[in-house]
Amino acid sequence: MPTSNAPLAPTGDGAPAAGADRALKQDEAKQELLEAVLASDNLARAWKRVKSNKGAPGIDGVTVQDWPAHAREHWPALREQIEQGRYRPQAVRRVEIPKPDGGKRLLGIPTVTDRVVQQAIAQVLTPIFDPTFSDSSFGFRPGRNAHQAIRQVQATVKDGRRIAVDLDLAKFFDTVNHDVLMNLLGRTIADKRLLALIGRYLRAGVLVGEHIEPSDIGTPQGGPMSPLLANILLHQLDGELHRRGHRFARYADDLVILVKSQRAGERVMRSITRYLDKTLKLKVNPAKSKVASMSECSFLGFTIKGKKVRWT
């Protein structure tokens, strides 16, 4: 992002205070985020990350191996389209992978070009949003992992909170409300061009068979932006849990709240279910959500690297 080395304006009549001047500079920077996304060094890092992750091609058939030659031919025009607000991301390719419980997890595979642009966006937005996230949020964040989430839960159980409110969000990534998410993004991002680009990625559609289906809701797993967007949305839930004084751990959409009694847990389950439905437009899966002893909880699937977790 552009910065300035100009001295701060002096305080006094008609001049902003130093703190106000810094705030103005921050606001100016937030209005120029698209330039930061498209900066050469940021795009180079994004391509390096996408290349290292490998992955299948999107609906255009361009592979990771073929993309450098493809980009040399098409990137100048594509960059101009992005800058002018005319770029339309391609639909993602639907892929189904089996889940351990027998269900199917739906992935959306963007084209390599769109993966690079999404990764470039995520690299600019992560330093803005991640420092604001809860210390009880562990999934898809720099320097955080499932082991830390487990240790926090174990410490909370030893502190006497042995009843778990085990919440499973029903098809979370497939049901994210675009209006709610874009409103949250707009509270921090002042660059309308970048907001519009993110919105077009959310609405890019999904290729199912030979037909492109519209994506009115959801942020498909498989795109580099999805984990960050999920954390931005669920950060609102974290804040609500903190305001209510709850002890919890969240790993992406996997959430456990620790309380001292079954009665308290059932009360928390009802109230948080209402909050999710009313405020974030998300549904709790009643078949997979329960209030029980932590030893019966399914948080993070019971195991880490094949070893069963001891909660006490």
C-alpha positions, -999 to +999 in steps of 0.1 A: +000+000+000+012+035-007+027+054+023+039+089+029+070+102+046+057+137+048+058+153+083+026+154+102+007+187+102+012+207+134-016+208+159-036+240+166-064+260+151-074+248+117-049+219+117-057+182+125-040+165+155-013+140+148-037+111+156-063+125+132-037+128+105-026+092+109-063+082+107-066+102+074-036+084+060-051+050+070-084+059+053-065+070+021-047+036+021-079+017+025-093+035-005-063+023-026-064-014-017-069-025-053-036-010-062-020-030-034-037-062-047-024-056-082+012-046-072+038-067-089+054-080-057+020-090-043+010-108-075+043-126-076+038-139-040+003-149-049+014-169-080+041-186-059+015-197-034-009-209-060+019-228-078+030-245-046-005-256-038-008-272-073-044-282-078-066-290-107-075-266-135-107-246-135-134-246-162-110-230-188-087-261-186-056-240-180-032-260-157-008-246-132+020-257-154+005-238-184-005-207-166+028-186-170+025-187-208-013-180-205-006-151-183+020-135-206-006-134-233-037-124-213-027-107-181-023-071-195-058-070-208-071-088-177-054-063-154-070-034-173-104-050-169-099-054-132-088-017-128-118-005-148-143-027-130-151-047-161-136-081-151-160-109-146-145-140-129-153-173-144-176-198-127-160-224-104-159-260-113-179-282-089-161-311-073-176-335-047-154-352-022-165-378+004-168-367+041-159-391+070-196-392+080-207-405+046-218-372+032-203-351+004-183-319+007-188-296-022-157-278-035-156-250-061-124-250-081-117-215-097-095-211-127-058-206-120-061-170-130-089-164-105-069-183-078-040-160-083-062-129-081-081-143-050-048-151-033-035-116-041-067-101-025-063-124+006-027-113+011-038-077+012-068-082+034-054-107+059-031-081+077-061-058+079-086-082+094-066-109+111-053-087+140-090-079+149-100-116+152-106-134+185-079-152+204-104-181+205-104-184+167-078-209+154-087-220+119-071-207+087-051-180+104-013-173+103+005-189+132-026-207+145-036-244+143-058-272+156-033-282+183-037-247+199-075-250+198-073-284+215-050-271+243-073-241+250-103-265+253-083-288+276-074-259+298-110-247+300-122-282+309-097-283+337-111-250+349-144-267+357-163-262+325-169-298+314-202-294+295-198-287+258-222-268+235-211-286+204-224-265+174-224-277+138-233-251+112-254-266+085-235-265+051-218-233+063-196-225+032-226-232+009-250-209+028-230-177+036-254-148+030-237-124+005-255-093+018-244-099+054-208-106+044-205-076+020-220-053+047-193-065+071-165-060+045-178-025+037-174-015+073-136-018+069-128-017+032-133+018+017-121+008-018-154+004-037-136-012-067-122-040-045-156-045-028-172-049-062-146-074-073-151-095-042-188-094-048-184-106-084-163-135-071-191-145-047-216-144-076-195-160-103-216-191-104-208-228-104-204-252-134-225-283-126-224-308-154-227-287-185-247-258-170-236-228-150-258-224-119-260-189-102-244-185-068-268-163-048-254-176-015-222-192-003-185-188-007-173-222-022-145-240-005-116-243-029-109-206-035-081-188-016-105-161-003-130-184+012-112-191+046-106-154+052-142-145+043-155-172+066-135-158+095-147-123+088-183-134+090-178-157+120-158-130+138-192-115+145-202-147+163-170-146+183-176-111+194-211-120+205-198-149+225-172-127+242-198-101+250-219-128+268-188-139+287-186-174+272-154-196+270-151-212+236-128-223+208-136-221+171-118-237+142-134-223+110-171-234+113-163-260+140-173-245+174-175-256+210-186-235+239-177-247+274-201-242+303-205-256+339-239-274+337-263-291+313-290-265+320-266-237+311-256-255+280-291-259+268-298-223+274-267-212+254-276-236+226-310-220+222-298-184+224-269-188+200-290-207+175-314-177+175-285-153+171-270-172+142-304-174+124-315-138+130-282-119+127-259-139+104-286-159+085-269-192+094-285-224+105-274-249+131-276-286+121-297-301+149-287-336+140-250-329+146-253-303+174-257-312+210-251-303+247-231-331+264-200-339+284-168-328+267-158-364+264-188-369+240-180-338+220-170-341+183-149-309+183-123-313+156-133-349+151-119-362+185-084-369+171-053-351+161-029-371+138-048-403+146-045-400+183-077-396+204-077-364+224-078-366+262-100-337+274-093-341+311 
